[in-house]
Amino acid sequence: MTNTSGAGAPAARRATISQVAKLAGVSKATVSKAFNNRSGVSEETRRRVLMVAASLGWQPSARAVALTSGGSGAVGFVINRAPDLLSSDPYFAELLSGIERTLAEHGYWLLLQIAEHTTPAQERDAYVTLAQTQRIDGVFLAESRIMDQRFDIVDELDLPAVIVSRPWARTDLPWVGPADPGGGVADAVAHLAALGHRRLAYVAGPPDRSHVQYRTQAFYEAVSANGLSVVGIARTDFSAEQGYRATVDVLGQPEAPTAILYDSDPMAIAGCRAAIARGLRVPDDLSVIGHDDIHLSRWTTPALTTIQQDVQGLGERCARRLLDQLGVPVAPPEPLPDPVLVIRESTGPVA
């Protein structure tokens, strides 16, 4: 087959600021001033520079603009979790992938800090250091809490910020997330009700997290709407280990559930393991539903029924929202779709 894609041909070199300056008959500093509307450049020179740049297809990177305007060209993300917990949770890998890809497209880079801040003072110091020492231009706030001091911290530091997913507390800070933060949970409960389940348990994350509160609220409302019973609520740190132990606990109750919902897929996968260790079959004896639809979920045995959300898309939209706050021209993000239930093999009718 003849290759007509141009493979093997030398790639066209990207124009440089030096070429623009040479053709326009000015210095590189003048080119930079012309693009940033700085003083010291006549209108005639500015038009000539812009015309030459347009003919060459050159424009300054967002990072260069940030540096010229006194910014750093970097944004920060503090993940307040123990590194060993983070390494077992693919959610953040997908979120960061969406953020980093979008930032890179606009010449920005991400300064990531992963540490478990056990006191408010430690957490505050982390943001002060990022803002004053690393000189970041903005920051992402993930896993917002019911009473979240970070909202006041970024306000005091005059640091642009975007909250990842809808916060529980009222704030003027912008946030990005699905319109229904408990989305998918009601469908999951209705799915179990249609299969004949009447006794449900929920293995949830920390109760101070906003998204956990929204999901728990949606769970209780759906259970009530479908005339079902809650026979156990367990709180965890989202880890597979605690998901396993929580499953052992709720299955050991005098009135055990016939179905369990989990706040993450790793916990649901570990829960399946705990059920099998007790001699139960999934889904014949116990139905299991996870959350996030990580890539591994479709390859487990049985394949995991889960609530799917576009985590990479969430990261991309958060990055666009923050870049917009920083004055970078970006296309407005489309609304994020609500989470949806993906039915696979880990749910079935009551035996």
The 8 nearest C-alpha neighbors of each residue, nearest first, counted from 0:
[[1, 2, 3, 4, 6, 5, 7, 8],
 [0, 2, 3, 4, 5, 6, 7, 8],
 [1, 3, 4, 0, 5, 6, 7, 8],
 [4, 2, 5, 1, 6, 0, 7, 8],
 [5, 3, 6, 2, 7, 1, 8, 0],
 [4, 6, 3, 8, 7, 2, 9, 10],
 [7, 5, 8, 4, 2, 3, 9, 10],
 [6, 8, 5, 9, 10, 4, 2, 3],
 [9, 7, 6, 5, 10, 11, 4, 3],
 [10, 8, 7, 11, 6, 12, 5, 13],
 [11, 9, 12, 8, 7, 13, 6, 5],
 [12, 10, 13, 9, 8, 14, 5, 55],
 [13, 11, 10, 14, 9, 15, 55, 56],
 [12, 14, 11, 15, 57, 56, 55, 10],
 [13, 15, 57, 55, 12, 18, 56, 16],
 [16, 14, 17, 18, 13, 19, 57, 58],
 [15, 17, 19, 18, 20, 27, 14, 30],
 [16, 18, 20, 15, 19, 21, 27, 26],
 [19, 17, 21, 15, 20, 16, 22, 14],
 [18, 20, 16, 22, 17, 21, 52, 23],
 [19, 21, 25, 17, 23, 27, 26, 18],
 [20, 22, 24, 18, 23, 19, 17, 25],
 [23, 21, 19, 24, 20, 18, 51, 25],
 [24, 22, 20, 21, 25, 48, 19, 51],
 [23, 25, 21, 22, 20, 26, 19, 48],
 [26, 24, 20, 23, 29, 21, 27, 30],
 [25, 27, 29, 28, 20, 30, 24, 21],
 [28, 26, 30, 29, 20, 17, 31, 16],
 [27, 29, 31, 26, 30, 32, 25, 20],
 [28, 30, 32, 26, 31, 27, 33, 25],
 [31, 29, 27, 33, 28, 32, 20, 48],
 [30, 32, 28, 34, 29, 33, 35, 27],
 [33, 31, 37, 29, 35, 30, 34, 36],
 [34, 32, 45, 30, 36, 31, 35, 29],
 [35, 33, 31, 32, 36, 30, 49, 37],
 [34, 36, 32, 37, 33, 31, 64, 67],
 [37, 35, 33, 34, 32, 38, 40, 45],
 [36, 38, 32, 35, 33, 39, 40, 34],
 [37, 39, 40, 36, 32, 41, 33, 35],
 [40, 38, 41, 37, 32, 29, 33, 36],
 [41, 39, 38, 45, 44, 33, 42, 29],
 [40, 42, 44, 43, 45, 39, 38, 46],
 [41, 43, 45, 44, 46, 40, 47, 33],
 [42, 44, 46, 41, 45, 47, 40, 48],
 [45, 43, 47, 41, 46, 42, 48, 40],
 [44, 46, 42, 33, 48, 43, 47, 41],
 [47, 45, 49, 43, 44, 48, 50, 42],
 [48, 46, 44, 50, 45, 49, 51, 43],
 [49, 47, 45, 51, 50, 46, 23, 52],
 [48, 50, 52, 46, 47, 51, 53, 45],
 [51, 49, 47, 53, 48, 52, 46, 54],
 [50, 52, 54, 48, 53, 49, 19, 47],
 [53, 51, 57, 49, 55, 54, 50, 19],
 [52, 54, 56, 50, 55, 51, 49, 57],
 [53, 55, 51, 52, 56, 50, 57, 49],
 [56, 54, 52, 53, 57, 14, 51, 19],
 [55, 57, 53, 54, 52, 58, 14, 13],
 [58, 56, 52, 55, 14, 53, 15, 59],
 [57, 59, 60, 52, 56, 53, 16, 34],
 [60, 58, 63, 61, 64, 57, 34, 16],
 [61, 59, 63, 62, 106, 64, 58, 105],
 [60, 62, 64, 106, 63, 105, 65, 59],
 [61, 63, 72, 106, 65, 60, 64, 107],
 [64, 62, 66, 60, 65, 61, 67, 59],
 [63, 65, 61, 67, 62, 66, 68, 60],
 [66, 64, 70, 62, 68, 72, 63, 67],
 [65, 67, 70, 63, 69, 68, 64, 71],
 [68, 66, 64, 65, 69, 63, 70, 35],
 [69, 67, 65, 66, 70, 64, 35, 63],
 [68, 70, 66, 67, 65, 71, 64, 72],
 [71, 69, 65, 66, 68, 72, 136, 67],
 [70, 72, 73, 66, 135, 134, 65, 136],
 [71, 73, 62, 107, 65, 70, 66, 108],
 [74, 72, 108, 135, 71, 107, 109, 136],
 [75, 73, 137, 135, 109, 136, 138, 110],
 [76, 74, 138, 110, 109, 111, 135, 137],
 [75, 77, 111, 139, 138, 112, 110, 78],
 [76, 78, 112, 113, 111, 79, 75, 140],
 [79, 77, 113, 80, 112, 76, 114, 141],
 [78, 80, 115, 114, 116, 77, 113, 81],
 [81, 79, 115, 114, 78, 82, 85, 113],
 [80, 82, 115, 84, 83, 114, 85, 79],
 [83, 81, 85, 84, 80, 86, 113, 114],
 [84, 82, 86, 85, 81, 87, 80, 88],
 [85, 83, 81, 82, 86, 87, 238, 80],
 [84, 86, 82, 88, 87, 83, 80, 81],
 [85, 87, 83, 84, 88, 82, 89, 92],
 [86, 88, 85, 84, 89, 83, 238, 265],
 [87, 89, 85, 90, 86, 91, 84, 265],
 [90, 88, 92, 91, 87, 93, 293, 86],
 [91, 89, 93, 88, 92, 94, 310, 293],
 [90, 92, 94, 93, 89, 95, 88, 85],
 [91, 93, 89, 95, 90, 94, 96, 88],
 [94, 92, 96, 311, 91, 90, 95, 310],
 [95, 93, 314, 91, 311, 310, 97, 96],
 [96, 94, 98, 92, 97, 93, 99, 91],
 [95, 97, 93, 99, 94, 98, 100, 92],
 [96, 98, 314, 311, 315, 94, 100, 95],
 [99, 97, 314, 315, 95, 318, 101, 96],
 [100, 98, 102, 96, 101, 97, 95, 103],
 [101, 99, 103, 97, 102, 98, 96, 104],
 [102, 100, 104, 103, 98, 99, 315, 318],
 [103, 101, 107, 99, 105, 104, 100, 108],
 [102, 104, 106, 100, 105, 107, 101, 99],
 [105, 103, 101, 102, 106, 100, 107, 99],
 [106, 104, 103, 102, 61, 107, 60, 101],
 [105, 107, 62, 103, 61, 60, 104, 102],
 [108, 106, 102, 72, 103, 62, 73, 105],
 [107, 109, 73, 102, 103, 74, 72, 110],
 [108, 110, 74, 73, 75, 111, 99, 107],
 [109, 111, 75, 74, 76, 73, 108, 112],
 [112, 110, 76, 75, 109, 77, 113, 78],
 [111, 113, 77, 78, 76, 114, 110, 75],
 [114, 112, 78, 77, 79, 82, 80, 111],
 [115, 113, 79, 80, 81, 116, 112, 78],
 [114, 116, 80, 81, 79, 117, 113, 82],
 [117, 115, 122, 121, 118, 79, 114, 119],
 [116, 118, 115, 121, 119, 122, 120, 79],
 [119, 117, 121, 120, 116, 122, 123, 115],
 [118, 120, 122, 121, 123, 117, 116, 148],
 [121, 119, 123, 118, 122, 124, 116, 117],
 [122, 120, 124, 118, 116, 123, 119, 125],
 [121, 123, 119, 125, 116, 120, 124, 118],
 [122, 124, 120, 125, 126, 121, 119, 127],
 [123, 125, 127, 121, 122, 126, 128, 120],
 [126, 124, 122, 128, 123, 127, 129, 121],
 [127, 125, 129, 128, 123, 124, 130, 122],
 [126, 128, 124, 130, 129, 125, 131, 123],
 [129, 127, 132, 125, 131, 126, 130, 124],
 [130, 128, 133, 126, 127, 132, 131, 134],
 [129, 131, 134, 127, 135, 128, 133, 132],
 [130, 132, 134, 128, 129, 127, 133, 135],
 [133, 131, 128, 134, 129, 130, 127, 135],
 [132, 134, 129, 135, 130, 131, 128, 71],
 [135, 133, 130, 131, 132, 71, 129, 136],
 [134, 136, 74, 73, 130, 133, 137, 71],
 [135, 137, 74, 73, 70, 71, 134, 72],
 [138, 136, 159, 74, 160, 158, 135, 75],
 [137, 139, 75, 160, 74, 76, 159, 140],
 [138, 140, 161, 76, 160, 162, 141, 75],
 [141, 139, 162, 163, 161, 138, 143, 142],
 [142, 140, 163, 143, 162, 139, 78, 164],
 [143, 141, 208, 144, 140, 163, 209, 210],
 [142, 144, 141, 209, 166, 208, 147, 140],
 [143, 145, 208, 147, 209, 207, 146, 142],
 [144, 146, 207, 167, 209, 168, 147, 208],
 [147, 145, 144, 148, 168, 207, 143, 167],
 [146, 148, 144, 149, 145, 150, 143, 168],
 [147, 149, 150, 151, 152, 146, 119, 123],
 [150, 148, 152, 151, 147, 153, 123, 140],
 [149, 151, 148, 152, 153, 147, 154, 172],
 [150, 152, 154, 149, 148, 153, 155, 147],
 [151, 153, 149, 155, 154, 150, 156, 148],
 [154, 152, 156, 158, 155, 151, 150, 157],
 [153, 155, 157, 151, 152, 156, 158, 150],
 [156, 154, 152, 157, 153, 151, 158, 150],
 [155, 157, 153, 158, 154, 152, 130, 127],
 [158, 156, 154, 155, 153, 159, 152, 130],
 [157, 159, 153, 156, 137, 160, 154, 136],
 [160, 158, 137, 138, 157, 324, 136, 153],
 [161, 159, 138, 137, 139, 158, 321, 162],
 [160, 162, 139, 173, 174, 321, 140, 163],
 [163, 161, 174, 140, 139, 141, 164, 173],
 [162, 164, 141, 175, 140, 174, 161, 176],
 [165, 163, 176, 175, 174, 162, 166, 177],
 [164, 166, 176, 174, 175, 167, 180, 163],
 [167, 165, 168, 209, 143, 164, 169, 162],
 [168, 166, 209, 145, 169, 165, 144, 143],
 [169, 167, 166, 145, 170, 146, 147, 144],
 [168, 170, 167, 171, 166, 172, 145, 165],
 [171, 169, 172, 168, 150, 166, 173, 167],
 [170, 172, 173, 169, 150, 174, 154, 168],
 [171, 173, 170, 174, 161, 160, 162, 150],
 [174, 172, 161, 162, 171, 175, 160, 170],
 [175, 173, 162, 161, 163, 165, 164, 172],
 [176, 174, 164, 163, 317, 162, 165, 316],
 [175, 177, 164, 165, 335, 178, 313, 163],
 [178, 176, 337, 335, 179, 180, 336, 164],
 [177, 179, 180, 176, 337, 335, 336, 165],
 [178, 180, 182, 177, 181, 337, 338, 176],
 [181, 179, 182, 177, 213, 178, 210, 165],
 [182, 180, 214, 213, 179, 217, 184, 183],
 [183, 181, 179, 338, 180, 184, 337, 339],
 [182, 184, 339, 186, 338, 340, 185, 306],
 [183, 185, 187, 186, 182, 218, 181, 217],
 [184, 186, 221, 188, 187, 183, 189, 217],
 [187, 185, 189, 183, 184, 188, 190, 340],
 [186, 188, 184, 190, 185, 189, 183, 340],
 [187, 189, 191, 185, 190, 186, 192, 221],
 [190, 188, 192, 186, 191, 187, 185, 193],
 [191, 189, 187, 193, 188, 192, 186, 194],
 [190, 192, 194, 188, 193, 189, 196, 187],
 [191, 193, 189, 196, 195, 194, 190, 188],
 [194, 192, 190, 191, 195, 189, 196, 348],
 [193, 195, 348, 191, 192, 196, 347, 190],
 [196, 194, 192, 193, 349, 348, 197, 191],
 [197, 195, 192, 191, 194, 349, 198, 257],
 [196, 198, 227, 228, 199, 195, 192, 257],
 [199, 197, 256, 228, 257, 229, 196, 230],
 [200, 198, 256, 229, 258, 259, 230, 228],
 [201, 199, 231, 259, 230, 229, 232, 256],
 [200, 202, 260, 232, 259, 203, 261, 231],
 [203, 201, 261, 233, 232, 260, 234, 262],
 [202, 204, 262, 234, 201, 233, 261, 235],
 [203, 205, 235, 237, 234, 236, 211, 262],
 [206, 204, 207, 235, 234, 236, 208, 203],
 [207, 205, 208, 211, 204, 212, 234, 203],
 [206, 208, 144, 145, 205, 209, 212, 211],
 [209, 207, 144, 211, 206, 210, 205, 143],
 [208, 210, 167, 144, 212, 211, 143, 166],
 [209, 211, 213, 212, 208, 214, 180, 142],
 [212, 210, 214, 208, 209, 213, 215, 204],
 [211, 213, 215, 209, 210, 214, 216, 206],
 [212, 214, 210, 181, 216, 211, 215, 180],
 [215, 213, 181, 217, 211, 216, 212, 218],
 [216, 214, 218, 212, 217, 213, 211, 219],
 [215, 217, 213, 219, 214, 218, 212, 220],
 [216, 218, 214, 220, 215, 181, 219, 221],
 [219, 217, 215, 221, 216, 220, 184, 214],
 [220, 218, 222, 216, 221, 217, 223, 215],
 [219, 221, 217, 223, 218, 222, 224, 216],
 [222, 220, 224, 185, 218, 223, 219, 217],
 [223, 221, 227, 219, 225, 220, 224, 218],
 [222, 224, 226, 220, 221, 225, 227, 219],
 [225, 223, 221, 222, 226, 220, 227, 219],
 [224, 226, 222, 223, 227, 221, 192, 189],
 [225, 227, 223, 224, 222, 228, 197, 221],
 [228, 226, 197, 222, 225, 223, 198, 229],
 [229, 227, 198, 197, 199, 230, 222, 226],
 [228, 230, 199, 200, 231, 198, 227, 222],
 [231, 229, 200, 199, 198, 228, 256, 255],
 [230, 232, 200, 229, 249, 201, 233, 199],
 [233, 231, 201, 200, 202, 234, 203, 230],
 [232, 234, 202, 203, 245, 201, 231, 235],
 [235, 233, 203, 204, 205, 202, 232, 206],
 [234, 236, 204, 237, 205, 241, 203, 233],
 [235, 237, 204, 238, 205, 241, 234, 203],
 [238, 236, 204, 235, 263, 266, 239, 242],
 [239, 237, 240, 241, 236, 242, 266, 84],
 [238, 240, 266, 242, 265, 269, 241, 243],
 [241, 239, 243, 238, 242, 244, 269, 266],
 [240, 242, 244, 243, 238, 239, 235, 245],
 [241, 243, 266, 239, 245, 240, 244, 270],
 [242, 244, 270, 269, 240, 246, 241, 245],
 [245, 243, 241, 247, 246, 242, 248, 240],
 [246, 244, 248, 242, 247, 243, 241, 233],
 [247, 245, 243, 249, 248, 244, 270, 250],
 [246, 248, 244, 250, 245, 249, 251, 273],
 [247, 249, 245, 251, 246, 250, 244, 252],
 [250, 248, 246, 251, 252, 247, 231, 245],
 [249, 251, 255, 247, 248, 252, 246, 256],
 [252, 250, 248, 249, 247, 253, 255, 254],
 [251, 253, 254, 255, 249, 250, 248, 230],
 [254, 252, 255, 251, 250, 249, 230, 256],
 [255, 253, 252, 256, 230, 250, 251, 198],
 [254, 256, 250, 252, 253, 249, 257, 251],
 [257, 255, 198, 199, 258, 200, 230, 250],
 [256, 258, 285, 198, 199, 196, 286, 255],
 [257, 259, 286, 199, 285, 256, 287, 200],
 [260, 258, 200, 287, 201, 199, 286, 288],
 [259, 261, 201, 288, 287, 289, 202, 200],
 [262, 260, 202, 289, 263, 267, 201, 203],
 [261, 263, 203, 290, 204, 202, 289, 260],
 [264, 262, 290, 289, 266, 261, 265, 291],
 [263, 265, 289, 267, 290, 266, 268, 291],
 [266, 264, 268, 239, 267, 263, 269, 238],
 [265, 267, 239, 242, 269, 264, 268, 263],
 [268, 266, 270, 264, 289, 269, 265, 261],
 [269, 267, 265, 271, 270, 266, 264, 272],
 [268, 270, 272, 243, 266, 267, 271, 239],
 [271, 269, 267, 243, 273, 272, 268, 246],
 [270, 272, 274, 268, 269, 273, 275, 267],
 [271, 273, 269, 275, 270, 274, 276, 268],
 [274, 272, 270, 276, 271, 275, 243, 247],
 [275, 273, 271, 277, 279, 276, 272, 270],
 [274, 276, 279, 278, 272, 277, 273, 280],
 [275, 277, 273, 274, 278, 272, 279, 271],
 [278, 276, 274, 275, 279, 273, 247, 250],
 [277, 279, 275, 276, 274, 280, 273, 284],
 [280, 278, 275, 274, 277, 284, 281, 285],
 [279, 281, 284, 283, 282, 275, 285, 278],
 [282, 280, 285, 283, 345, 284, 286, 279],
 [281, 283, 286, 285, 345, 346, 347, 284],
 [284, 282, 281, 280, 285, 350, 347, 349],
 [285, 283, 280, 282, 279, 281, 350, 257],
 [284, 286, 282, 257, 281, 258, 283, 280],
 [285, 287, 346, 258, 282, 345, 281, 347],
 [286, 288, 259, 345, 258, 346, 260, 285],
 [289, 287, 260, 305, 304, 261, 259, 267],
 [290, 288, 305, 264, 261, 267, 263, 260],
 [289, 291, 263, 306, 305, 264, 262, 292],
 [292, 290, 307, 308, 306, 293, 263, 264],
 [293, 291, 307, 305, 290, 296, 306, 294],
 [292, 294, 295, 296, 291, 264, 89, 90],
 [293, 295, 296, 292, 297, 298, 89, 291],
 [294, 296, 298, 293, 297, 299, 292, 264],
 [297, 295, 303, 298, 294, 293, 299, 292],
 [296, 298, 302, 295, 299, 303, 294, 343],
 [299, 297, 295, 296, 302, 300, 294, 301],
 [298, 300, 302, 301, 296, 297, 303, 295],
 [301, 299, 302, 298, 303, 344, 345, 297],
 [300, 302, 344, 299, 345, 303, 281, 298],
 [303, 301, 299, 297, 344, 300, 343, 298],
 [304, 302, 345, 296, 343, 305, 297, 344],
 [303, 305, 343, 342, 288, 345, 341, 344],
 [306, 304, 289, 288, 290, 341, 292, 340],
 [307, 305, 340, 290, 339, 291, 183, 341],
 [306, 308, 292, 291, 339, 338, 340, 305],
 [307, 309, 338, 291, 310, 306, 339, 337],
 [308, 310, 312, 311, 313, 307, 336, 338],
 [309, 311, 313, 312, 94, 308, 93, 314],
 [312, 310, 97, 94, 314, 93, 313, 309],
 [313, 311, 315, 309, 310, 314, 97, 316],
 [312, 314, 310, 316, 311, 315, 317, 309],
 [315, 313, 97, 98, 94, 311, 317, 312],
 [314, 316, 97, 98, 312, 318, 313, 317],
 [315, 317, 319, 313, 318, 314, 332, 320],
 [318, 316, 320, 314, 319, 315, 175, 313],
 [317, 319, 321, 315, 98, 316, 320, 322],
 [320, 318, 316, 322, 317, 321, 323, 315],
 [319, 321, 317, 323, 318, 322, 316, 324],
 [320, 322, 324, 318, 323, 319, 161, 317],
 [323, 321, 325, 319, 327, 324, 320, 318],
 [322, 324, 320, 326, 327, 325, 321, 319],
 [325, 323, 321, 322, 326, 320, 159, 327],
 [326, 324, 322, 323, 327, 321, 136, 159],
 [327, 325, 323, 324, 328, 322, 329, 321],
 [326, 328, 323, 322, 325, 329, 61, 324],
 [329, 327, 326, 323, 330, 322, 61, 325],
 [330, 328, 327, 331, 323, 319, 322, 332],
 [329, 331, 332, 328, 319, 323, 333, 320],
 [332, 330, 329, 333, 319, 320, 323, 316],
 [333, 331, 316, 330, 334, 319, 320, 315],
 [332, 334, 335, 331, 316, 336, 330, 312],
 [335, 333, 336, 332, 177, 176, 178, 316],
 [334, 336, 177, 176, 333, 337, 313, 312],
 [337, 335, 177, 334, 338, 309, 308, 178],
 [336, 338, 177, 182, 179, 339, 335, 178],
 [339, 337, 308, 182, 183, 307, 306, 336],
 [340, 338, 183, 307, 306, 337, 341, 308],
 [339, 341, 306, 183, 305, 307, 187, 342],
 [342, 340, 305, 304, 306, 307, 339, 343],
 [343, 341, 304, 340, 305, 344, 346, 303],
 [342, 344, 304, 303, 302, 345, 341, 346],
 [345, 343, 302, 301, 346, 303, 304, 342],
 [344, 346, 282, 303, 287, 304, 301, 286],
 [347, 345, 286, 282, 344, 287, 304, 343],
 [346, 348, 282, 286, 194, 283, 349, 345],
 [349, 347, 194, 195, 350, 346, 196, 283],
 [348, 350, 195, 196, 194, 347, 283, 284],
 [349, 348, 283, 284, 347, 195, 285, 282]]
